[in-house]
Amino acid sequence: QVQLVESGGGSVQAGGSLRLSCAASGRAFSRYSMGWFRQAPGKEREIVAALTGSGLRTYYADAVKGRFTISRDNPKNTVFLQMNSLKPEDTAVYYCAAAGIIGRVGVSASEYDYWGQGTQVTVSS
């Protein structure tokens, strides 16, 4: 069982930055691919970014490519999402998720086994 807790959300003006953190409680953290998803009001949950257990392979949604960076610190059981040049359309609840898949990142929510409670990110214009 893996428990995930997000932190770092809040309100920021357009063009600003935030760094989200996700702390995992499992003992096999490095074996899980990790992902960040987001869900805006009235919209479907969508992939934001993901990376393999080693952190060597990453994936970014087109909407955030070049602005967001996903990374992980396996000894500290933590995954990060650095968000720069934020836009109002980035406003959403952001969720951290863990997937027990091998050799690739997961881009679909159905591939993930564990989820955090989410943290609100609000970008004002």
C-alpha positions, 0 to 999 in steps of 0.5 A, a space after each residue: 500500500 502506498 499513501 501519497 500526500 500533495 503539498 505546495 498548492 495555492 494561489 498565484 498570478 499569471 506568470 508566477 511559479 509554484 512547486 508541488 511536492 508529493 510525499 509517498 509512504 511506501 517502501 518500494 517508491 523507486 519501483 513506481 512510475 509517478 504521475 501528476 494529473 489535474 482536473 478543472 471544474 466541469 472537465 475530465 481529469 488529464 495527465 500533466 506529467 509522468 516519469 519512470 521509477 528511475 526518473 530517466 524517462 519523462 512525459 509532458 502534456 503538450 499544454 505544459 511542455 516547456 513550462 513544467 518539470 517533473 522530478 523525483 528524489 527516491 531516497 526521500 520518497 518524493 516527487 515534484 512538479 515545478 510549474 513556471 510561467 503559470 497561466 489561468 488555464 492551469 487552474 485545477 486540482 492537481 493529483 499525485 499518482 503512483 503506477 506499478 508499471 515497468 519500462 514506461 510512463 503511464 499517460 492514462 489515469 486507469 494505469 495508476 494504482 494509488 492517488 493523493 487527495 489533491 491540492 488546489 492550484 489557482 492562477 489569476 489574471 
